[in-house]
Structures are given as structure tokens and as C-alpha cells.
Amino acid sequence: NSIFLISDFNAEPLARYLLNNNEESMSVETAPFGQVFQSLAGKENYDGGIVWTLPEKVIPTFARAIEFSKIDVESCLNEVAVFADAVLDFSMRHQYVFVASWVIAADSRGYGILDWRNGLGLKNLLARMNLHLVDLLGDASNVYILDAAHWSATISQMTSPKMWYAAKVPYSNAVFENAAMDMSAAINTLAGKSRKLIIVDLDNTLWGGVVGETGWQGIRL
């Protein structure tokens, strides 16, 4: 199983965690970080792809929004459509593609109590961007959106400023570890390796009555 990992930051920690989780069955190659659109347009052949981006890096209007500049929401959504088209083109050459949802920086307070207000708040805008991305990718049966917010929900230290300035790694190892577990589980599901076991009680569940009291002749099927 060969994976092409595309990101606008240094995703080597994620690649290592993925390999640790799937040592015998996976190879992972990371694209040069910061070259998202170029990598999506490449002609490399892999089984699957993972696309994990920071919204301010691939959507220029959102980059201006987090600097509290006045922006046009429709222009922002148009840029999301350009990104979605690149992902769809990439998906046509791969069996499956995982796209991480966009999350806002952990230390961003945005507009405070106004951050969910239409036409102003950053959280409001990012939610619109994510939903628009889902709508645009919805018809591609081999494209799956992964909830990136879930990977840091239980982690106290989401970011590592030292690693960002030293190696352009924006998240702590714990975030990458959670992301790798989520992605590995998704890959195994698509490969048919996941199994579900349902365990239920028998008496008064699969049949009526208690077999230990009435015997098999007395139960109601």
C-alpha cells in the first residue's frame, strides 16, 4: 500500500507514525511541503493520498481574514472551489484520498464573542469553508474527509512553537500520533481488514424466556 502525503507544512512526523503503525504493508512518500497544488497536479502513481493543509496556506483570502482584514466571503469560497478541483483531479489517479478538515490555530481568539457572526467571525468563515469543501468533494466516492479537530481535542499541548521555527512542524507529536491512528484505521477499513463483533445476551433477546429455567422447549423463537 503506497501513500503520497501532501501538506503545506513538514509532515515527516506523520509519515513516521504511519509507517510505525503499518510497517509491513505500507510505504509513505511525502511531497515537498509548501507545494500543495503542484503535488496535487503531479503524475505520480500511488495507491492512495493524504492531503493535510493549513487553511491560511492554501486559501489566500482566509490568510487575510486571520489578519483581521476585511474580506469577501464569496471570494474565499471560490478559492475553496479551486482547491477542491485540484483534489478531485488528484483523486482520479488514486484509489482513495483522505483530506483533513481545516482547523483554526489553537491560540486564535478570532473576534471573541463575535467569532460566529456571519460575514465577520473566523470560526464562522472556516465552518463555511469546510462545508463548501465537503459539498464540492461529495460526489467523489473515493474521497474521504477526516475530522482534524478530533486529533487535538484531548491534547493539552496542540502546537510546538519550537518545532515550527526549527523545522516547520506546526503540531506536537501527540497530534500526529492521533492522526496516524485515525488514518491507519481508515486505510484498514478500505482494505477490508476491519472486523466488527456484536455480542448480545441470549435470554429474552435472541429468544423469549430464560432457557435455564424453562428448558429449550419452553423458549419462544
C-alpha positions as CSV (number, residue, x, y, z in Angstrom):
1,N,0.0,0.0,0.0
2,S,1.8,3.2,-1.2
3,I,0.7,6.6,0.2
4,F,1.5,10.0,-1.1
5,L,1.4,12.6,1.7
6,I,0.8,16.2,0.6
7,S,1.0,19.1,3.0
8,D,1.9,22.7,3.3
9,F,4.0,22.0,6.4
10,N,6.6,19.5,7.3
11,A,4.6,16.2,7.7
12,E,7.6,13.9,8.2
13,P,6.4,13.1,11.8
14,L,3.1,11.9,10.5
15,A,4.9,9.7,7.9
16,R,6.9,8.1,10.6
17,Y,3.9,7.3,12.7
18,L,2.1,5.9,9.7
19,L,5.0,3.6,9.0
20,N,5.2,2.5,12.6
21,N,1.5,1.6,12.6
22,N,1.8,-0.3,9.2
23,E,5.4,-1.5,9.0
24,E,4.8,-4.5,6.8
25,S,2.2,-3.2,4.4
26,M,2.8,0.5,3.7
27,S,5.2,2.9,2.1
28,V,4.9,6.6,2.6
29,E,6.4,9.4,0.5
30,T,6.0,13.0,1.5
31,A,5.7,15.7,-1.1
32,P,7.8,18.8,-0.7
33,F,6.0,20.9,1.9
34,G,4.5,24.2,0.6
35,Q,3.9,22.8,-2.9
36,V,0.4,21.5,-2.4
37,F,-1.1,22.5,-5.8
38,Q,2.0,21.4,-7.7
39,S,1.9,18.0,-5.9
40,L,-1.8,17.5,-6.5
41,A,-1.2,18.1,-10.2
42,G,1.7,15.6,-10.3
43,K,1.5,12.3,-12.2
44,E,3.0,10.0,-9.6
45,N,1.3,6.7,-9.1
46,Y,0.3,5.6,-5.6
47,D,-2.5,3.6,-4.1
48,G,-3.7,6.5,-2.0
49,G,-3.1,10.0,-1.0
50,I,-3.4,12.1,2.2
51,V,-3.9,15.9,1.9
52,W,-3.5,17.8,5.2
53,T,-3.2,21.6,4.8
54,L,-3.5,24.7,6.9
55,P,-6.3,26.9,5.6
56,E,-4.3,30.1,5.6
57,K,-1.7,28.5,3.5
58,V,-3.9,27.3,0.6
59,I,-6.8,29.9,0.8
60,P,-5.3,33.4,0.4
61,T,-8.5,35.2,1.4
62,F,-8.5,33.3,4.7
63,A,-4.9,34.3,5.3
64,R,-6.1,37.9,5.1
65,A,-9.0,37.2,7.3
66,I,-6.9,35.9,10.2
67,E,-5.0,39.2,10.0
68,F,-8.4,40.9,10.6
69,S,-8.5,42.4,7.1
70,K,-11.9,42.9,5.5
71,I,-12.6,40.1,3.0
72,D,-15.2,38.9,0.6
73,V,-16.7,35.6,1.7
74,E,-17.7,34.6,-1.8
75,S,-14.1,35.1,-3.0
76,C,-12.9,32.9,-0.2
77,L,-15.4,30.1,-1.2
78,N,-14.3,30.4,-4.8
79,E,-10.7,29.7,-3.6
80,V,-12.0,26.7,-1.8
81,A,-13.5,25.5,-5.1
82,V,-10.1,25.8,-6.8
83,F,-8.6,23.7,-4.1
84,A,-11.4,21.1,-4.3
85,D,-10.9,20.9,-8.1
86,A,-7.3,20.1,-7.5
87,V,-8.2,17.4,-5.0
88,L,-10.7,15.9,-7.4
89,D,-8.2,15.8,-10.2
90,F,-5.7,14.1,-7.9
91,S,-8.4,11.6,-6.8
92,M,-8.9,10.4,-10.4
93,R,-5.4,8.9,-10.4
94,H,-5.7,7.2,-7.0
95,Q,-7.8,4.5,-5.3
96,Y,-8.6,6.7,-2.3
97,V,-7.8,10.2,-1.0
98,F,-8.1,11.4,2.6
99,V,-8.5,15.1,3.1
100,A,-8.1,16.6,6.6
101,S,-10.7,19.1,7.5
102,W,-9.4,22.7,8.2
103,V,-9.0,23.8,11.8
104,I,-8.2,27.2,13.2
105,A,-5.0,27.8,15.1
106,A,-5.3,26.8,18.8
107,D,-4.1,30.2,20.0
108,S,-6.5,32.2,17.8
109,R,-9.3,34.0,19.6
110,G,-10.6,35.5,16.4
111,Y,-13.3,38.1,17.1
112,G,-14.1,36.8,20.5
113,I,-17.9,36.7,21.2
114,L,-18.5,37.8,17.6
115,D,-16.4,35.0,16.1
116,W,-19.5,33.1,14.9
117,R,-21.2,36.1,13.4
118,N,-22.0,35.9,9.7
119,G,-19.6,37.9,7.5
120,L,-17.2,38.6,10.3
121,G,-16.1,35.7,12.5
122,L,-13.2,33.4,11.7
123,K,-14.9,30.3,13.1
124,N,-18.0,31.1,11.0
125,L,-15.9,31.5,7.9
126,L,-13.9,28.4,8.5
127,A,-17.1,26.4,9.0
128,R,-18.4,27.7,5.7
129,M,-15.2,26.7,4.0
130,N,-15.3,23.2,5.4
131,L,-18.9,22.6,4.5
132,H,-18.3,24.0,1.0
133,L,-15.3,21.7,0.6
134,V,-17.5,18.7,1.7
135,D,-20.2,19.7,-0.8
136,L,-17.7,20.0,-3.7
137,L,-16.0,16.7,-2.9
138,G,-19.2,14.9,-2.1
139,D,-19.7,13.2,-5.5
140,A,-16.3,11.6,-5.4
141,S,-16.8,8.1,-3.9
142,N,-13.0,7.7,-3.2
143,V,-12.5,11.0,-1.3
144,Y,-13.0,11.0,2.4
145,I,-12.9,14.0,4.8
146,L,-11.2,13.3,8.1
147,D,-12.0,15.3,11.2
148,A,-8.7,17.0,12.0
149,A,-10.2,18.7,15.1
150,H,-10.6,15.3,16.7
151,W,-6.9,14.7,16.7
152,S,-6.2,17.5,19.1
153,A,-9.4,17.5,21.1
154,T,-7.9,15.7,24.1
155,I,-4.4,17.1,23.9
156,S,-3.3,19.9,26.2
157,Q,-0.3,20.9,24.0
158,M,-1.5,21.0,20.4
159,T,1.3,23.1,19.0
160,S,5.0,23.1,19.3
161,P,6.4,26.6,18.6
162,K,10.0,25.3,18.9
163,M,9.4,22.7,16.2
164,W,7.6,25.2,14.0
165,Y,10.5,27.6,13.9
166,A,13.1,24.9,13.7
167,A,11.5,22.5,11.1
168,K,8.1,24.0,10.1
169,V,6.3,21.3,12.1
170,P,3.1,23.0,13.5
171,Y,1.8,20.3,15.7
172,S,3.0,18.3,18.7
173,N,3.9,14.6,18.3
174,A,0.7,13.7,20.2
175,V,-1.4,15.3,17.4
176,F,0.5,13.4,14.7
177,E,0.1,10.2,16.6
178,N,-3.6,10.6,16.8
179,A,-3.9,11.5,13.2
180,A,-1.8,8.4,12.1
181,M,-4.0,6.1,14.2
182,D,-7.1,7.6,12.6
183,M,-5.7,7.4,9.1
184,S,-4.4,3.8,9.6
185,A,-7.8,2.7,10.8
186,A,-9.4,4.3,7.7
187,I,-6.9,2.6,5.4
188,N,-7.5,-0.8,7.0
189,T,-11.3,-0.3,6.7
190,L,-11.0,0.3,2.9
191,A,-8.7,-2.7,2.6
192,G,-11.3,-4.9,4.3
193,K,-9.2,-5.5,7.3
194,S,-11.6,-4.1,9.9
195,R,-14.0,-6.5,11.6
196,K,-17.0,-5.9,13.9
197,L,-18.2,-8.3,16.5
198,I,-21.6,-7.9,18.1
199,I,-22.2,-9.6,21.4
200,V,-25.7,-9.8,22.8
201,D,-27.5,-11.6,25.6
202,L,-29.5,-14.7,24.6
203,D,-32.3,-15.0,27.1
204,N,-35.1,-12.6,26.3
205,T,-33.0,-11.1,23.4
206,L,-32.5,-13.7,20.7
207,W,-35.4,-15.7,22.1
208,G,-38.2,-15.2,24.6
209,G,-37.8,-16.7,28.0
210,V,-34.9,-17.9,30.1
211,V,-33.6,-21.2,28.8
212,G,-32.0,-22.1,32.1
213,E,-35.4,-22.0,33.8
214,T,-37.8,-23.3,31.1
215,G,-35.5,-25.5,29.0
216,W,-35.2,-25.2,25.3
217,Q,-38.7,-26.5,24.8
218,G,-40.1,-23.5,26.7
219,I,-38.4,-20.7,24.9
220,R,-40.2,-18.6,22.2
221,L,-38.4,-18.1,19.0
